Amino acid sequence: MKLQTRFFLLILVVFVIVLGLVGVQRYFDTQRINSILTTTLNERKDTFEISLEAEGELFNTLVRDYSFWDEMVEFVKTKNPEFAANNLETGLETYNANAIWIYSTNGKLVYSTTNDEGSIKNLTLPPSIFKTLDKDKFAHFYVETNEGIVEVRAATIVPGDDPEHKKPAEGYMVIARVLSDEYLTKLGTLARSKVEFIPANTKVDAIRDDYISFSVPLNNLDNSEIQQLKAESEVVMVKDLITSYNRQLIILSLAGFVILVIILVGVWLFVLRPIRLISLSLTKKDPGMLSKLSSSKSEFGELARTVQEFYKQKLTIEEAKVRQEELEKLNKEKAAFLSIAAHELKAPGTIISLLSESIEKNAVKTKVNKRVKDDVHAIAHQANKMTSLVNDLRSAAEGKKMVEREPSVFDFDKFLTSEVKELGYVIDQKIVLSGKTGQTIQTDETHLGQVISNLIRNAAKYSAPDTTIKINSSVKGGDIVVEFVDQGVGISESDQKHLFEKYYRASNVKDTIEGLGLGLSICYEIMQRIGGKIWVESEIEKGSHFFISLPLSKLTPPSKHNSQKNK
Ligand code: ADP
C-alpha cells in the first residue's frame, strides 16, 4: 500500500475516532439535558396543579362556606328572596362564579341565579349528582357546553355546626363557572406556561427540544375525560445549554476541520511530497528532479543529497568500469602485439647469438686482433641478453612464468660496473657510480642485470638529458643495497602504490612519455624469484629513488660460505 494511502487511512481512522468521541460527548450532553427537562417537568407539573388549585380557590370557597350554614338550611325551606339577593347574588361576583343553583333534598330546584347570559343558564346537570353528593358530600367536575368548558362544584347543605358535612343533606348547592380565555391566561401566568384546552385522550409530548408540556384531564362526574388542560413552557436554562452545546460543537468542528486541513497540507508539503519526489526520481533514475529539494536543510534534503551522491558514485563506478574495460582491451592488444614481436625477435636473436659465439670460437683459434676478439665477445654477450630479454617479455605478455636460469657465481662490484658502463653508451644523462660491496654472489646474473638495466633506463627516460643519475651500492644489515637516484619527474604517492603492477603507468607520464608499463613488473618478479626486494621513494617533480636489496644469506656461493666458516 502506498504511503499516501496509508496516511489518508490513518487520518480517516483518527477522524472517525474524533467523530465517535464527539458523538459520545453529544450523547452525554443529551442525557444531561433530558435529565434536567424531566426534573423541570415534574416541578412544573406540581406547580401547575398548585396554580390550578390557587386559581379555583375562591370559587371553591363559595361552595364550601355557604353549604354549612343554618341560614342556608333555612333558605332551602323559605326561599327568602331577600337572603338570596343579599348573599347569593352578590356571592357570584365575590367568588368568581357564574351561576348558583340550590336544590331541595328531593332534587327540586329551589333557586337559581347567574351573571352569564350564555348557555350556562340551561346547564344540564348529570342526573346522578344528588346520589353522588349524598355519598361523597362534595363534587367537582367539568361539563362541556356551547360556551366552552364549565367547571362545576357542588356540596350538601348542612347546619352550621357540621363543617365536615357528616349530617344528612338538607339541600344541595351547585355552583358553576365558565373557563374562559381570561381563565386560561390567568392560569398561564400563575404556572408560567402557555395553557390551552386540547381534546380528551390526546397524547401530549412530555419533552420536545427545550420545551416541556404536560396535561391535566378535565373529567365529568362519572370520571370520563371530556377535555384536557395542556400546559407548555420553555426551559430557558436548557435552551441556553443547547445553544452553548451547539456553539461548542460548531467551534470544535471548525477547529477540528482547520487543524485537519493544516495537518493534511503540512504532511503533504513536508513529508509526502518530498517522499514522492525522491521515489519518482529513483524510478525515473533522474537525480536532477531533486535539485531543489537537495538544498533543503530537512532530513529529506539530506536524503535527496544522499540519492544524488549515490547517482554520482554510480556514474563514477560505471565510467571507471568502462575505462577499466577499455584498459583491459588495450592491455590485451599490447600483450598480443608483444607476444608476436617477441616471437619474431627470438629467431634473429638466436641466430646472432649462435653466429657471434661461432666467430668468437674461430677468433680464439686464429690470431685475430684482441680488440676484435673483445668486440665479438661483447656482441655474443649482448645477443644472449637480448634473447633472455625477449623471452621474459614474451612470458610477461602471455602471463606465463619467466624462464628459470642457472645461477652463476660472480663478483658483484664488477658486474655492476660493467652493467653501468654498457648503459652509459645508450643514455644521455651522466651516470655517477659510487660505493663498493666487495661481495661475490651466486644468482641469476642475466636477470639481475636486466633489473639494473631497467632501472637505469627508466631513470634516464623520466629525467631531462642534462641531469645526473647516481648509483650507489653498499652492504647494509646483511643485504647488498643498490640505490638509483634520478632528478626526473618523480612519482606521486598514489601512483607509487601500483607502480609494480603489470601495465601500470603513472598519471604524470602516461599521456606524454611512451611506455608499456611492463618493465617494473618484470623487475619485481625477478627480485622476488632471486629472493631480493625492490621499492621506491619519490616526490613528484623532485626525482625518484629506486632501491633493490639482495640478501647475502641467500646469495653467497657455498664455497664462500665454507671459506668464511674456515676463517
Ligand atoms: P614504462 O616505463 O614502459 O612505462 P615501467 O614498468 O618501467 O614501464 O614503469 C612503470 C611506470 O613507473 C612508468 O610508466 C612511470 O610512470 C614510472 N616510473 C618508473 N621509473 C620512473 C622514474 N625513474 N621516474 C619517474 N617515473 C618512473
Residues whose N, C-alpha, C, O or C-beta is under 5 A from the ligand:
A	BS01	ADP	N458 A459 Y462 G488 G490 I491 L499 Y504 R505 A506 V509 E514 G515 L516 G517 L518 G519 L520 S521 S544
